[in-house]
Amino acid sequence: MVWIGFSSCEDMMFSTNPNQRIHISADTVSFDTLFTGVGSTTKIFNIYNPSKNRIKIDAIELVGATHYSLNINGVLTDALHDISLKANDSMRIFVQAYVDPSDQFTPFIVKDSIIIRSNTHTYKVVLQAYGQDAYRVSKRQIMADTTWLAEKPYLILDTLTIAQGATLTLSEGVSLYFVKHASLQVYGTLKAKGIQSKPVVFRGDRMDNMFDNLPYDKVPNQWQGIRFRKGSAHNELNYVVVKNTNQGIVLDSTSLDVLALAISNSIINNSATNLITASHTVMHISNSVVYNAGQSCLVLQGGKYNVVHSTIANYFSFPWVGRKATSVCYLII
């Protein structure tokens, strides 16, 4: 038995009625501040055909094709033509941004647009991102006394190490942005000298949102944290913000005759584990706020500790990090 089938071309016919228009889910796609030389996360918008007829999209084109790249419904391209969109169907456009270095100290805006043409209509989706030049720091060891100024942010790409006998001084307004697995290891001395209007900031490098109402700026476990190694002493954190870490601030043992770390006028918050862990060392905390840890805000073992005029509180509420807040302060005698 032989079956002979006939197919109709009717469903491949396009509506040319200008009243049947596509719908685009966004007229602007915005990216939060991007460090130059680092690609963005992916943003998505949709094109809908709400009509009962197939519609032809004549062209989807990226105008500048310099700082942005497109994935049009699964095709990596800056332009796609003669696209068929079925009745009551949709397609996705994926957008990424990449900002080239500019040697500018202040953030700058980078704009482009996507032009979409269909049924005699032209649509425009604006693309915009803010670029920020940064000093890129990769596997850096501070071997001699060094001062960093707040000309541009510092993007820490892995481990930043202060060698024994060396001091790194961070001037007012300095910002250090750490990528996911980066950390600061202090064998020598760290002096962060912020002021009230220009604190020194240690944070993760993500400046976009995890969810619409939750910026990464408030999410823990964005970078590893700061560790003061055995023998490190005379460290100062004044008007400092340390946030979004995995392990917070860790102090290894030192001589009990020497002040290892003085924290003053500072905010330490949002760690996936402990915020401050100290063992057999000397630490002073004054006029500071230490809050929200996946485990404890303070873990103190042995040593000498003086905490005055400070707030220690734990309202940690990030269950997806796999930990549950245990206490505000945990003392090991």
Sine and cosine of phi, psi and omega as CSV:
sin_phi,cos_phi,sin_psi,cos_psi,sin_omega,cos_omega
0.00,0.00,0.70,-0.71,-0.01,-1.00
-0.88,-0.47,0.80,-0.59,0.05,-1.00
-0.99,-0.14,0.74,-0.67,0.05,-1.00
-0.91,-0.42,0.86,-0.52,-0.03,-1.00
-0.94,-0.35,0.47,-0.88,0.05,-1.00
-0.82,-0.57,0.73,-0.68,0.05,-1.00
-0.92,-0.39,0.52,-0.85,-0.04,-1.00
-0.99,-0.15,0.58,-0.81,0.06,-1.00
-1.00,-0.02,0.07,1.00,-0.11,-0.99
-0.88,0.47,-0.60,0.80,-0.04,-1.00
-0.97,0.26,-0.10,1.00,0.06,-1.00
-0.99,-0.13,0.04,1.00,0.02,-1.00
-0.99,0.17,0.64,-0.77,-0.03,-1.00
-0.98,-0.19,0.58,-0.82,0.13,-0.99
-0.97,0.22,0.76,-0.66,0.06,-1.00
-0.95,-0.30,0.19,0.98,0.01,-1.00
-0.95,0.32,0.89,-0.45,-0.05,-1.00
-0.91,0.42,-0.25,0.97,0.04,-1.00
-0.98,0.22,-0.25,0.97,0.05,-1.00
-1.00,-0.09,0.97,-0.25,-0.15,-0.99
-0.91,-0.42,0.46,-0.89,0.14,-0.99
-0.98,0.20,0.33,-0.94,0.07,-1.00
-0.87,-0.50,0.73,-0.68,-0.02,-1.00
-0.92,-0.38,0.74,-0.67,-0.15,-0.99
-0.96,0.29,-0.25,0.97,-0.01,-1.00
-0.53,-0.85,0.61,-0.79,0.12,-0.99
-0.99,-0.16,-0.19,0.98,0.03,-1.00
-0.59,-0.81,0.71,-0.71,0.12,-0.99
-0.90,-0.43,0.90,-0.44,-0.08,-1.00
-0.91,-0.40,0.62,-0.79,0.08,-1.00
-0.91,-0.41,0.63,-0.78,0.11,-0.99
-0.93,0.36,0.08,-1.00,-0.08,-1.00
-0.82,0.57,0.77,-0.64,0.00,-1.00
-0.92,-0.40,0.67,-0.74,0.14,-0.99
-0.96,0.26,0.67,-0.74,0.00,-1.00
-0.88,0.48,0.61,-0.79,0.00,-1.00
0.99,0.14,0.03,1.00,0.00,-1.00
-0.83,-0.55,0.79,-0.61,0.00,-1.00
-0.94,0.35,0.38,-0.93,-0.03,-1.00
-1.00,0.03,0.11,-0.99,0.27,-0.96
-0.95,0.32,0.12,-0.99,-0.05,-1.00
-0.99,-0.12,0.77,-0.64,0.11,-0.99
-0.97,-0.26,0.48,-0.88,-0.09,-1.00
-0.76,-0.65,0.66,-0.75,0.26,-0.96
-0.69,-0.72,0.31,-0.95,-0.12,-0.99
-0.89,-0.47,0.50,-0.87,0.16,-0.99
-0.92,-0.40,0.81,-0.58,-0.06,-1.00
-0.92,-0.39,0.56,-0.83,0.19,-0.98
-0.92,-0.38,0.99,-0.12,-0.07,-1.00
-0.99,0.14,-0.05,1.00,-0.08,-1.00
-1.00,0.10,0.09,-1.00,0.01,-1.00
-1.00,-0.04,0.11,0.99,-0.03,-1.00
-0.82,-0.57,0.45,-0.89,0.08,-1.00
-0.92,0.40,0.66,-0.76,0.00,-1.00
-0.86,-0.52,0.62,-0.78,0.06,-1.00
-0.99,-0.14,0.78,-0.62,0.13,-0.99
-0.99,-0.14,0.92,-0.40,-0.10,-1.00
-0.92,0.39,-0.63,0.78,-0.06,-1.00
-0.33,-0.94,0.59,-0.81,0.23,-0.97
-0.80,-0.60,0.90,-0.43,-0.16,-0.99
-0.71,-0.70,0.72,-0.70,0.16,-0.99
-1.00,0.09,0.84,-0.54,-0.16,-0.99
-0.94,0.35,-0.80,0.60,-0.11,-0.99
-1.00,0.07,-0.62,0.78,0.01,-1.00
0.83,0.56,0.61,0.80,-0.02,-1.00
-0.90,-0.44,-0.83,0.55,-0.10,-1.00
-0.97,-0.22,-0.06,1.00,-0.07,-1.00
-0.76,-0.64,0.42,-0.91,0.10,-1.00
-0.72,-0.70,0.48,-0.88,-0.08,-1.00
-0.85,-0.52,0.53,-0.85,0.28,-0.96
-0.84,-0.54,0.95,-0.32,-0.09,-1.00
-0.99,-0.16,0.98,-0.20,0.04,-1.00
0.82,0.58,0.62,0.78,0.05,-1.00
0.99,-0.14,-0.04,1.00,-0.02,-1.00
-0.94,-0.35,0.86,-0.52,0.04,-1.00
-0.98,0.20,0.97,-0.24,-0.05,-1.00
-0.29,-0.96,0.39,-0.92,0.09,-1.00
-1.00,-0.06,-0.11,0.99,0.01,-1.00
-0.41,-0.91,0.66,-0.75,0.06,-1.00
-0.63,-0.78,0.65,-0.76,-0.10,-1.00
-0.81,-0.59,0.37,-0.93,0.10,-0.99
0.80,0.60,0.89,0.46,-0.03,-1.00
-0.98,-0.20,0.73,-0.68,0.02,-1.00
-0.99,-0.12,0.81,-0.59,0.03,-1.00
-0.86,-0.51,0.91,-0.42,-0.08,-1.00
-0.90,0.43,0.28,-0.96,0.06,-1.00
-0.86,0.50,0.70,-0.72,0.03,-1.00
0.83,0.56,0.53,0.85,0.00,-1.00
-0.90,-0.44,0.08,-1.00,0.00,-1.00
-0.54,-0.84,0.23,-0.97,0.08,-1.00
-0.62,-0.78,0.39,-0.92,-0.07,-1.00
-0.93,-0.36,0.59,-0.81,0.11,-0.99
-0.88,-0.47,0.84,-0.54,0.02,-1.00
-0.98,-0.22,0.72,-0.69,-0.07,-1.00
-0.81,-0.59,0.71,-0.70,0.14,-0.99
-0.80,-0.60,0.49,-0.87,0.01,-1.00
-0.89,-0.46,0.53,-0.85,0.07,-1.00
-0.59,-0.81,0.85,-0.52,-0.08,-1.00
-0.94,-0.33,0.82,-0.57,0.02,-1.00
-0.97,0.26,0.50,-0.87,0.07,-1.00
-0.84,0.55,0.56,-0.83,-0.06,-1.00
-0.74,-0.67,-0.12,0.99,-0.05,-1.00
0.89,0.46,0.46,0.89,0.09,-1.00
-0.99,-0.16,0.59,-0.80,-0.01,-1.00
-0.99,0.12,-0.45,0.89,-0.04,-1.00
-0.96,-0.29,0.42,-0.91,0.03,-1.00
-0.86,0.51,0.52,-0.85,0.00,-1.00
-0.70,-0.72,0.44,-0.90,-0.08,-1.00
-0.99,-0.11,0.62,-0.78,0.04,-1.00
-0.83,-0.55,0.87,-0.49,-0.06,-1.00
-0.88,-0.48,0.46,-0.89,0.12,-0.99
-0.39,-0.92,-0.11,-0.99,0.04,-1.00
-0.40,-0.91,0.37,-0.93,0.11,-0.99
-0.92,-0.38,0.79,-0.62,0.04,-1.00
-0.97,-0.23,0.77,-0.64,0.01,-1.00
-0.83,-0.55,0.80,-0.60,-0.02,-1.00
-0.86,-0.51,0.74,-0.68,-0.01,-1.00
-0.33,-0.94,0.75,-0.66,0.09,-1.00
0.79,0.62,0.75,0.67,0.02,-1.00
0.94,0.33,0.00,1.00,0.01,-1.00
-0.98,-0.20,0.55,-0.83,0.07,-1.00
-0.86,-0.51,0.77,-0.64,-0.02,-1.00
-0.88,-0.47,0.49,-0.87,-0.02,-1.00
-0.75,-0.66,0.77,-0.63,0.11,-0.99
-0.91,-0.41,0.88,-0.48,-0.04,-1.00
-0.99,0.14,0.70,-0.71,0.09,-1.00
-0.93,-0.37,0.74,-0.67,0.02,-1.00
-0.54,-0.84,0.62,-0.78,0.03,-1.00
-0.55,-0.84,0.48,-0.88,0.10,-0.99
-0.98,-0.21,0.80,-0.60,0.04,-1.00
-0.99,-0.16,0.53,-0.85,0.04,-1.00
-0.68,-0.74,0.89,-0.46,0.12,-0.99
-0.92,0.38,0.53,-0.85,0.01,-1.00
-0.55,-0.84,0.45,-0.89,0.17,-0.98
-0.98,0.22,0.86,-0.51,-0.01,-1.00
-1.00,0.01,0.84,-0.54,-0.08,-1.00
-0.90,-0.44,0.90,-0.43,-0.05,-1.00
-0.80,-0.60,0.88,-0.48,0.05,-1.00
0.77,0.64,0.69,0.72,-0.04,-1.00
-1.00,0.09,0.70,-0.72,0.14,-0.99
-0.90,-0.44,0.86,-0.52,0.07,-1.00
-0.99,0.11,0.95,-0.30,-0.12,-0.99
-0.99,-0.15,-0.29,0.96,0.00,-1.00
-0.67,-0.75,0.23,-0.97,-0.01,-1.00
-0.84,0.55,0.79,-0.62,-0.13,-0.99
-0.64,-0.77,0.59,-0.80,0.08,-1.00
-0.86,-0.52,0.77,-0.64,0.08,-1.00
-0.97,-0.25,0.73,-0.68,0.01,-1.00
-0.98,-0.22,0.25,-0.97,-0.08,-1.00
-1.00,-0.02,0.67,0.74,0.04,-1.00
-0.94,0.35,-0.76,0.65,0.05,-1.00
-0.65,-0.76,0.36,-0.93,0.08,-1.00
-0.90,0.43,0.31,-0.95,0.06,-1.00
-0.93,-0.36,0.85,-0.52,0.01,-1.00
-0.99,-0.16,0.94,-0.34,-0.08,-1.00
-1.00,-0.04,0.91,-0.42,-0.16,-0.99
-1.00,-0.04,-0.26,0.97,0.06,-1.00
-0.38,-0.92,-0.85,-0.52,-0.05,-1.00
-0.99,-0.13,0.82,-0.58,0.15,-0.99
-0.98,-0.18,0.84,-0.55,-0.10,-1.00
-0.87,-0.49,0.75,-0.66,0.15,-0.99
-0.98,-0.21,0.92,-0.40,-0.11,-0.99
-0.95,0.32,0.38,-0.92,0.06,-1.00
-0.84,0.54,0.73,-0.69,0.00,-1.00
1.00,0.02,-0.15,0.99,0.00,-1.00
-0.96,-0.29,0.47,-0.88,0.05,-1.00
-0.83,-0.56,0.78,-0.63,0.14,-0.99
-0.97,-0.26,0.87,-0.49,0.04,-1.00
-0.96,-0.26,0.80,-0.60,0.03,-1.00
-0.96,-0.28,0.88,-0.47,-0.04,-1.00
-0.97,0.26,0.22,-0.98,0.00,-1.00
-0.81,0.58,0.69,-0.72,0.06,-1.00
1.00,0.09,-0.03,1.00,0.03,-1.00
-0.93,0.37,0.68,-0.73,0.06,-1.00
-0.83,-0.55,0.78,-0.63,0.06,-1.00
-0.92,-0.39,0.84,-0.54,0.01,-1.00
-0.94,-0.35,0.86,-0.50,-0.07,-1.00
-0.97,-0.26,0.71,-0.70,0.10,-1.00
-0.96,0.27,0.06,-1.00,-0.25,-0.97
-0.75,0.66,-0.77,0.64,-0.11,-0.99
-0.97,-0.26,0.25,0.97,-0.03,-1.00
-0.99,0.16,0.38,-0.93,0.01,-1.00
-0.45,-0.89,0.21,-0.98,0.11,-0.99
-0.91,-0.42,0.87,-0.49,-0.01,-1.00
-0.93,-0.36,0.86,-0.50,-0.11,-0.99
-0.92,-0.38,0.95,-0.32,0.14,-0.99
-0.99,-0.14,-0.45,0.89,0.04,-1.00
-0.99,-0.13,-0.89,-0.45,-0.08,-1.00
-0.67,-0.74,0.66,-0.75,0.08,-1.00
-0.89,-0.46,0.79,-0.61,0.07,-1.00
-0.81,-0.59,0.96,-0.28,0.03,-1.00
-0.98,-0.20,0.92,-0.39,-0.15,-0.99
-0.91,-0.40,0.95,0.30,0.07,-1.00
-0.99,0.16,0.16,-0.99,0.17,-0.99
-0.80,-0.60,0.17,-0.99,-0.12,-0.99
-0.84,0.54,-0.67,0.74,-0.04,-1.00
-0.99,0.12,-0.28,0.96,-0.02,-1.00
-0.65,-0.76,0.97,0.25,0.00,-1.00
-0.94,0.33,0.32,-0.95,0.18,-0.98
-1.00,0.03,0.76,-0.65,-0.13,-0.99
-0.88,-0.47,0.76,-0.65,0.15,-0.99
-0.90,-0.43,0.86,-0.51,-0.08,-1.00
-0.37,-0.93,0.12,-0.99,0.10,-1.00
-0.96,0.28,0.23,-0.97,-0.10,-1.00
-1.00,-0.01,-0.12,0.99,-0.03,-1.00
-0.98,0.18,0.82,-0.57,0.00,-1.00
-0.88,-0.48,0.24,0.97,0.07,-1.00
-0.98,-0.19,-0.29,-0.96,-0.05,-1.00
-0.94,-0.35,0.61,-0.79,0.18,-0.98
-0.96,0.28,-0.72,0.69,0.13,-0.99
-0.78,-0.62,0.12,-0.99,-0.04,-1.00
-0.83,0.55,-0.61,0.79,-0.07,-1.00
-0.95,-0.30,0.25,0.97,-0.03,-1.00
-0.69,-0.72,0.99,-0.12,0.05,-1.00
-0.95,0.30,0.50,-0.86,0.06,-1.00
-0.87,0.49,-0.37,0.93,0.04,-1.00
-0.84,0.54,-0.37,0.93,-0.03,-1.00
-0.93,-0.36,0.15,0.99,-0.09,-1.00
-0.97,-0.25,0.73,-0.68,0.03,-1.00
-0.96,0.27,0.12,-0.99,0.10,-0.99
0.91,0.42,0.60,0.80,0.06,-1.00
-1.00,-0.05,-0.34,0.94,0.10,-1.00
-0.39,-0.92,0.11,-0.99,-0.18,-0.98
-0.98,0.21,-0.75,0.67,-0.03,-1.00
0.76,-0.65,-0.22,-0.98,-0.05,-1.00
-0.91,-0.42,0.76,-0.65,0.05,-1.00
-0.82,-0.57,0.84,-0.55,0.08,-1.00
-1.00,-0.09,0.93,-0.36,-0.12,-0.99
-0.98,0.22,0.23,-0.97,-0.04,-1.00
-0.80,0.60,0.79,-0.61,0.02,-1.00
1.00,-0.07,-0.25,0.97,0.04,-1.00
-0.92,0.38,0.72,-0.69,-0.08,-1.00
-0.54,-0.84,0.23,-0.97,0.06,-1.00
0.88,0.47,0.52,0.85,0.04,-1.00
-0.99,0.14,0.61,-0.79,-0.03,-1.00
-0.73,-0.68,0.77,-0.64,0.14,-0.99
-0.83,-0.55,0.98,-0.20,-0.02,-1.00
-0.87,-0.49,0.80,-0.60,-0.12,-0.99
0.77,0.63,0.91,0.41,-0.06,-1.00
-0.81,-0.58,0.54,-0.84,0.16,-0.99
-0.87,-0.49,0.83,-0.55,0.08,-1.00
-0.84,-0.55,0.88,-0.47,-0.09,-1.00
-0.54,-0.84,0.27,-0.96,0.13,-0.99
0.93,0.36,0.48,0.88,-0.09,-1.00
-1.00,0.01,0.13,-0.99,0.18,-0.98
-1.00,-0.05,-0.73,0.68,-0.08,-1.00
-0.90,-0.45,0.10,1.00,0.04,-1.00
0.89,0.45,-0.69,-0.72,0.03,-1.00
-0.94,-0.33,0.79,-0.61,-0.01,-1.00
-0.86,-0.51,0.76,-0.65,0.06,-1.00
-0.90,-0.43,0.87,-0.50,0.12,-0.99
-0.99,0.16,0.10,-0.99,-0.11,-0.99
-0.92,0.39,0.57,-0.82,0.09,-1.00
-0.64,-0.77,0.07,-1.00,0.11,-0.99
-0.89,0.46,0.69,-0.73,0.01,-1.00
-0.98,0.21,0.05,1.00,0.07,-1.00
-1.00,-0.09,-0.05,1.00,-0.08,-1.00
-0.80,-0.61,0.68,-0.74,0.08,-1.00
-0.96,0.28,0.88,-0.47,-0.01,-1.00
-0.99,0.17,-0.69,0.72,-0.09,-1.00
-0.50,-0.86,0.74,-0.68,0.14,-0.99
-0.88,-0.47,0.86,-0.51,0.04,-1.00
-0.93,-0.36,0.82,-0.57,-0.01,-1.00
-0.63,-0.78,0.59,-0.81,0.09,-1.00
0.80,0.60,0.65,0.76,-0.17,-0.99
-0.80,-0.60,0.25,-0.97,0.05,-1.00
-0.82,-0.57,0.84,-0.54,0.05,-1.00
-0.85,-0.52,0.89,-0.45,-0.09,-1.00
-0.45,-0.89,0.30,-0.95,0.13,-0.99
0.87,0.50,0.94,0.33,0.11,-0.99
-0.92,-0.38,0.57,-0.82,0.02,-1.00
-0.94,0.34,-0.46,0.89,0.03,-1.00
-0.89,-0.46,-0.91,-0.42,0.03,-1.00
-1.00,-0.04,0.43,-0.90,0.06,-1.00
-1.00,0.07,-0.75,0.67,0.04,-1.00
-0.72,-0.69,0.84,-0.55,0.04,-1.00
-0.84,-0.54,0.84,-0.54,-0.05,-1.00
-0.73,-0.68,0.65,-0.76,-0.04,-1.00
-0.70,-0.72,0.88,-0.47,0.09,-1.00
0.77,0.64,0.85,0.52,-0.03,-1.00
-0.53,-0.85,-0.07,-1.00,0.00,-1.00
-0.84,-0.55,0.82,-0.57,-0.05,-1.00
-0.61,-0.79,0.65,-0.76,0.10,-0.99
-0.88,-0.48,0.70,-0.72,0.10,-1.00
-0.80,-0.61,0.80,-0.60,0.00,-1.00
-0.62,-0.78,0.57,-0.82,0.08,-1.00
0.75,0.66,0.70,0.71,-0.09,-1.00
-0.75,-0.66,0.25,-0.97,0.03,-1.00
-0.84,-0.55,0.83,-0.56,0.01,-1.00
-0.83,-0.56,0.93,-0.36,-0.12,-0.99
-0.48,-0.88,0.47,-0.88,0.10,-0.99
0.93,0.36,1.00,-0.09,0.02,-1.00
-0.73,-0.68,0.56,-0.83,0.05,-1.00
-0.92,0.39,-0.39,0.92,0.09,-1.00
-0.85,-0.53,-1.00,-0.06,-0.02,-1.00
-0.85,-0.53,0.49,-0.87,0.05,-1.00
-0.95,0.31,-0.68,0.73,0.04,-1.00
-0.78,-0.62,0.74,-0.67,0.16,-0.99
-0.82,-0.57,0.92,-0.39,-0.12,-0.99
-0.84,-0.54,0.80,-0.60,0.01,-1.00
-0.77,-0.63,0.86,-0.52,-0.01,-1.00
0.85,0.52,-0.21,-0.98,0.13,-0.99
0.98,0.18,-0.20,-0.98,0.00,-1.00
-0.79,-0.61,0.82,-0.57,-0.08,-1.00
-0.72,-0.70,0.70,-0.71,0.00,-1.00
-0.76,-0.65,0.92,-0.39,-0.01,-1.00
-0.87,-0.50,0.91,-0.42,-0.06,-1.00
-0.74,-0.67,0.54,-0.84,0.08,-1.00
0.75,0.66,0.70,0.71,-0.05,-1.00
-0.73,-0.68,0.40,-0.92,0.05,-1.00
-0.94,-0.33,0.81,-0.59,0.06,-1.00
-0.87,-0.50,0.90,-0.43,-0.08,-1.00
-0.55,-0.84,0.48,-0.88,-0.03,-1.00
-0.71,-0.71,0.96,-0.30,0.08,-1.00
-0.83,-0.55,0.61,0.79,-0.10,-1.00
-0.86,0.51,0.73,-0.68,-0.08,-1.00
-0.58,-0.81,0.77,0.64,0.04,-1.00
-0.83,-0.56,0.98,0.20,-0.10,-0.99
-0.90,0.43,-0.38,0.92,-0.08,-1.00
-0.95,0.30,-0.18,0.98,0.06,-1.00
-0.98,0.20,-0.07,1.00,0.10,-0.99
0.99,0.14,0.30,0.95,0.00,-1.00
-0.72,-0.69,0.32,-0.95,0.02,-1.00
-0.78,-0.62,0.74,-0.67,0.01,-1.00
-0.83,0.56,0.74,-0.67,-0.07,-1.00
-0.96,-0.27,-0.63,0.78,-0.05,-1.00
-0.26,-0.97,0.21,-0.98,0.10,-1.00
-0.99,0.15,-0.76,0.65,0.00,-1.00
-0.70,-0.71,0.74,-0.67,-0.03,-1.00
-0.86,-0.52,0.90,-0.44,-0.06,-1.00
-0.96,-0.29,0.73,-0.68,0.07,-1.00
-0.90,-0.43,0.93,-0.38,-0.07,-1.00
-1.00,0.08,0.00,0.00,0.00,0.00
